Amino acid sequence: MTYKQLLDEAIKKIKKAKLEEVVAKLLLIHYTEEELANIYANLNKEASQEVIKKYNEAIRKYVEEEMPFQYITGIQNFFGYDFKVNESVLIPRRETEELVERVIYYIEDNFGDRKIDVLDIGTGSGCIAITLDKELDNVSVTAVDISNEALEVAKENNQKLSANVKFKLGDLYEPVKGEKYDVIVSNPPYIVDYGYIGKTVKHEPKVSLYGGADGLNFYRRIISESRDYLKENGVIAFEHAYDTAKELEKIILGVYPNAKVTLYQDLSGYDRITFIEVGEIDGKL
């Protein structure tokens, strides 16, 4: 069977299932270990039996089980690094890369070369914490998650990518009692309970998706409890749903009335990232 025949059959099945056709190409790239340009230049090349077997099984999982292709391959690229992912962790997305990028810029602009402490709450695969550790020389990063299975994945990524993040198991701040941080960053669950999720998203861990009746439960807790864990003139950086920025600001100003709240849009123009510069912890900037 040629590459063209493999692709044509896969695309036909995916179309019928009303899923994303591009996945057929992404999976073929993965299993042939060739660039798409090379595949197109050699469409009449015979695929090996091993490639045919693995590719067809991957297409079956995608079409019949609606499994995300990242879970099928076990890999998601994030900020140029290949992270291991499975059904114990949320699949890292482009919006989270934008959060990390903003945090890097903020640290470089406001802390210079000074050594600082960073806390990542709800680390999942470890993509935020590990990327910050890899990209910045002056940070000591701690990451927490309530899921032991997620932390196992994060630790594997930490080792594979030669990072130095410290991982702790527990609910929000519970594992880091007594510690204080210059930067707290989080992409907590923010889908409204029972809210719509895409076909393939159903495979992602529910604990990483749902955030209460309005999707803001974890933001309330992280913000309200942060006084005990944030250093003077510290910052909290969130990713959040595109339609909750105003309500989130109300929550922030209820705890930090004098905070500087900065909202950023993602590349699609949606309100997606909020930074909270708290100033002095007594509420005075």
N, C-alpha and C positions, 0 to 999 in steps of 0.2 A: 504493500500500500504506500502511495506517495504522500508527501507533505500536503499536496493540494487535496487529495482525496480525504485525508484525515481532517483537514480544516473544513472542507465542504460538508462532510457528514456532521461534524461537531456544531457548526453554525446552524445547520438545519434543525438539529435537536434543540439548540438554545433558543432559536427563534420561536419554535413551537411552544417552549416553556415560558416565553416572554421574559427572558432574562438578558443580561448584557452580553452582546455578541463578542465584544473585545476580549472577553475572558478566554475564548477559544484560542486567540493569538497569544495571550499571556501564558497560558498553560503550555502551548507548544514551544514557546521560547524557553520555558523552565525545563521541560523534559528533554529537549534536544540540545540545550545549552548553547544555542546559536542565537545571533542577533536576528531581529525580524527581517532586516534587509537581506541577510544571507538566506533566510528561509524563502523569501519571495524570489530571490535570484535562482533558487534551486527547487522550485515547486514540484518538479517531476522526479526529484531524488527519492529513492526508496527509503522509508523509515525502517529502523531496526525493529525486530520483534519486541525487544524490551521497551522501546519508546512507544510503540503501538499499544502494548498492554497497559503501561502506566498512564498514557494519555487518555485512552478510552475509559479507564477506571476513574480518572480525575473528572472527565466530562460527565460520567454517570453520577458522581457525587454532587457535582454542580447542578445538574438538571433534575435528578430525582430527589436528592436530599436538600437541594438549595443551599449547599454549604459554600461559604465564601471561598474564593480561590486562594486567599491568603492562608486559610486554615488547611486547605488541600496541600499547598506547597510547604506550609509551615514557616513561611518567611514573609515579612513586610519591610520594605525599605523605608527608613525614616531619617531625614536629615543626612542622607548619604550612607547610613549604616544599616546593615541587614539584621533585623531583629527576629528572633524566634517568636512565633505566636501560635497559640492553640486555643481551644474553646474555654480555657481558664482565664483568658485575658481579652480585653477590648482590642480590636484592630486599630493601630495608630492611624490617624487621618491627617490630611493636609492642614486642616485648621489648627491642629495641635502643633504642627511644625511652626506655624505662624506664631503661636503662643511662645514657643521656645525661642524663636528668633527675637521676639520682642523682649523677652527676659534677658537674653544675652546682651542686646543693645543697652538695656537699662543698667545692667551690672557694669558694663564697660564705661558707660557715661557717668554713672553716679558713685561707683565704688573704686574706680581705677584699679590699681594693683593690690589694694588692701585685701587681706584674707577675709573671706566672709563665709557664713554658714547658711546653707539652703536646705529647706524642707520641702519634699514633694509628697503631697497627701493623696493616697489612692493611686499608687504608682503603676499598677497593672504589669505590663511587660517591662517596665522600667525605662521606657523610651524618653520621657522628659528628664528624669534624673541622670541617666547615663549620658545622654547627649550634652547636658550642661556640664557634667564632669569632663567629658572629652573635649568640649569646645573652650572651656575656661580653665586657666591655670590657677586661679586664685580662689576657687570654691571648694568647700568641704560639703558634700551632699549626703543627706540622709533621706531615705524614702520609706514610707510606711504603706501597708495595705492590710485590710481585714482578712484577705484570702491567702491562706498558706499556699494553695496551688498556684496563685498568681505570683507570689514571691519566689517560688521555685523557678518559674520561667524567668523572672527578672534577674535572679542570681545567675542563671545560666547565661543570660545576655551580658551581664556584668563581667563574667569571666571571659566569655567569647570575645568581647570587645575591649578587653584589657582596661576596664574602668575600675574606679575605686569607691563606688557608692556603698554606703552602709544601709542595710535593709533591716527593717523591724516589723514584726507582726503585731497588729492590733487595730483598734477602731480610732480613726482620726489621730488626735494628739496623745491618746492613752500610752503608746509605747515610748513617748519622748518626754515624759513628765520631768520637770526640772530643767529642761533645755530651752534655749532661746535662739532665734534665727533672724538673720538680716532679711532674708527673702523666703516667703512661703508661696509655693506655686501649686496649683491644683486644677485638674480637669475632672471634677466630680460628676457623678450621675446626674443628668439634668432632663431626661425625658419624663414628661408627665405620666404618672401612674395610669396604666391601661391606654396610653397614647399609642398612635400608629408607629410601627417600625417596619422597615422594608423586609422583603422575603428572606434575604440572606442574614439580616441582622438578628433574626430569631436564634441563631446559633451562638451569639455573643452572650457573655454571662450577665444575667439579669441584675446582679448586684452592682454591675458597672454601668447600668443603663438608666434605671428608674430613680427619680428624685423626689417622690411625693406628689401630692395633689396638684401643686403648681410647679413642680420640678426644682424647687429651691431649698428643700430641706437641708441638704448638705452645706449649701452656702451659708445658711443661717448659723449652723453649728460651727463651721470653720471660722466665720467672722466673729461670732459672739465669744468663742473660747480663745481667740487669737491673742488677747491681751497678755495672757500668761506665757506666751511662747514667742512673741515678737519683740525684737530689740527696739530701742529708741530709733526713730527715723527709718523703721523698716518698711517693707512693701509686701503686699499680697497681690498675686497675679492669678487671674482666673480665665479659663475658657468657659463659655456658657451658651445657652440657646440664643438664637438670634432675636427672639421676641421677649426676652426677660430683662433686658438691660436697665430699663427704668425702675422696675420693681426691685432689682438687685441693688441699685443705687440707694433706694429708700432704706433697705436693710443695712447697707454700709453706713449711711449717715445716722442711722439710729444708734449705732455702736460707736462710730467715730464721727461726731458732728462736724469736726473741722478738717476731716481728711480731704486730700486732693484726689478726686476720682477721675480717671482718664479712660475713655472708651475708644476702642480701636475696631475698625471694620476689617473683615477678612477680604481675600482677593475677589470674592464674589459681591462685595459691597454690603455684606450683612454685619450687624453689630454682633461681635463674637468674643472680644477680649476686653477685660476690665482690669486696670491696675489701681490699687489703693495705696496711696502714700499716706501713712497714718501720722507722721510727725512724732511728737512726744506721745507716749502711751497714755498720758492723762487727758489726751484729746486736744491739746493745744499744738498748733503747727509752729 
